[in-house]
Amino acid sequence: MSRFKLLIALLFISVSSFAQIIRPVHWTWKAEKVKNDEYKVTFTAVIDKPWHTYGMNIQDGGPVKTSFAFDKNADVQLVGKMTETGPKMKDMVDDVFQVKVRLFEEKAVFEQTVKAKKGAKVTGTLEFMACDDKSCLAPERKKFEIVIP
């Protein structure tokens, strides 16, 4: 019986060592001064080929949209709406979800203007989903912290 348990354990270890975690979207963020106490907070997603990720405005029933939840902070005030751009941004009806989507290939840039005190921290969580032409990965959440310069 102990040989059987050892065999099962070795089998499990060998199978799990072949599993790979696929992370085709790589995020960075920064803050730049615009004027006085206004700063532009920029989130950049570099996306491996052949993957893509989605924009912020997608109908219900579609893929998980990219979203940003900013933590409340008395030293930070959001100004206006967040914008999204990218060199390979496409507006289309998704074949799988059958809803209108905006998708980004290679790179996506999301920007939010904030009023903040120097040294304040802009914190929160972003959520996104990556897909290729065959499958989608589970939605992923990332915490962010940006110190105002």
C-alpha positions in Angstrom: 0.0 0.0 0.0 2.8 2.5 0.8 4.4 1.9 -2.7 1.0 2.7 -4.2 0.9 6.0 -2.3 4.4 6.8 -3.3 3.6 6.1 -6.9 0.6 8.4 -6.8 2.6 11.2 -5.1 5.4 10.9 -7.8 2.9 10.9 -10.6 1.2 14.0 -9.1 4.5 15.8 -8.8 5.6 15.0 -12.3 2.3 16.1 -13.8 2.2 19.3 -11.9 5.8 20.2 -12.8 4.7 20.3 -16.5 1.9 22.8 -15.8 2.6 26.3 -16.8 1.0 29.5 -15.6 0.3 31.6 -18.7 0.5 35.3 -18.1 0.5 37.1 -21.5 -0.3 40.6 -20.2 2.4 42.5 -18.4 1.4 45.7 -16.5 3.3 48.8 -15.5 2.0 52.0 -14.0 3.3 55.5 -13.2 2.2 59.1 -12.4 3.4 62.3 -14.1 2.7 65.8 -13.1 0.4 67.7 -15.5 0.1 71.0 -13.6 0.0 72.3 -10.0 -1.7 69.5 -8.1 -2.9 67.5 -11.1 -1.2 64.3 -12.2 -1.8 61.8 -15.0 -1.8 58.2 -13.8 -0.9 55.8 -16.6 -1.5 52.0 -16.7 0.3 50.3 -19.6 -0.4 46.7 -20.6 2.1 45.0 -22.9 0.4 42.0 -24.5 2.2 38.9 -25.9 1.2 37.8 -29.4 -1.2 36.2 -30.2 -3.2 37.3 -27.1 -5.5 40.3 -26.7 -7.3 42.0 -23.8 -10.5 44.0 -23.7 -11.5 47.7 -23.2 -13.4 49.2 -20.3 -16.8 49.5 -21.9 -18.4 46.1 -22.9 -22.0 45.1 -22.9 -23.3 42.5 -20.4 -22.9 39.0 -21.6 -19.5 39.7 -23.1 -16.0 39.0 -21.9 -14.7 40.5 -18.6 -13.8 44.1 -19.3 -10.7 45.8 -18.1 -11.7 47.7 -14.9 -10.0 49.8 -12.3 -11.2 50.2 -8.7 -9.4 53.0 -6.9 -9.3 52.9 -3.1 -10.7 55.9 -1.3 -8.0 58.4 -0.2 -8.6 61.9 1.2 -5.4 63.0 -0.5 -6.4 61.8 -4.0 -9.4 62.9 -6.1 -10.2 61.5 -9.5 -10.8 64.1 -12.2 -12.9 63.2 -15.3 -13.2 59.8 -16.8 -10.5 57.3 -17.6 -9.3 57.0 -21.2 -8.0 54.0 -23.2 -5.8 53.9 -26.3 -3.5 51.5 -28.1 -1.7 51.2 -31.4 -3.8 48.0 -32.3 -7.2 48.9 -30.8 -10.1 47.3 -32.6 -13.9 47.9 -32.2 -15.7 44.8 -33.4 -18.4 42.2 -32.7 -16.7 39.3 -30.9 -17.2 36.0 -32.6 -17.5 34.0 -29.4 -19.5 36.4 -27.2 -21.6 38.0 -30.0 -21.4 41.5 -28.5 -19.6 44.6 -29.5 -16.2 44.8 -27.9 -13.0 46.9 -28.0 -9.9 44.8 -27.9 -6.2 45.6 -27.7 -3.4 43.7 -29.2 0.3 44.2 -28.3 -0.3 47.3 -26.0 -3.1 49.1 -24.2 -2.8 52.4 -22.3 -5.3 53.5 -19.7 -5.0 57.0 -18.2 -6.7 58.8 -15.3 -6.2 62.4 -14.2 -6.1 62.9 -10.4 -5.7 65.8 -8.1 -3.3 64.8 -5.3 -0.8 65.9 -2.8 2.8 65.2 -3.4 3.7 61.9 -1.8 0.1 60.6 -1.8 -0.5 57.0 -2.8 -3.0 56.1 -5.5 -4.0 52.5 -4.7 -6.5 50.0 -5.9 -7.1 46.9 -8.0 -7.3 46.4 -11.8 -9.1 43.4 -13.4 -8.7 42.2 -16.9 -9.0 39.1 -19.1 -6.8 37.8 -21.9 -7.9 35.7 -24.9 -6.3 34.4 -28.0 -8.2 33.0 -31.1 -8.8 29.6 -29.3 -9.4 30.3 -25.6 -9.6 32.8 -22.8 -7.8 32.7 -19.5 -9.5 33.3 -16.2 -9.9 36.9 -15.3 -7.0 38.2 -13.3 -6.8 40.9 -10.6 -3.7 43.0 -9.8 -3.2 45.4 -6.9 -1.5 48.7 -7.8 0.2 51.4 -5.7 1.5 54.6 -7.3 3.3 57.2 -5.3 2.6 60.8 -6.5 6.1 62.3 -7.3 
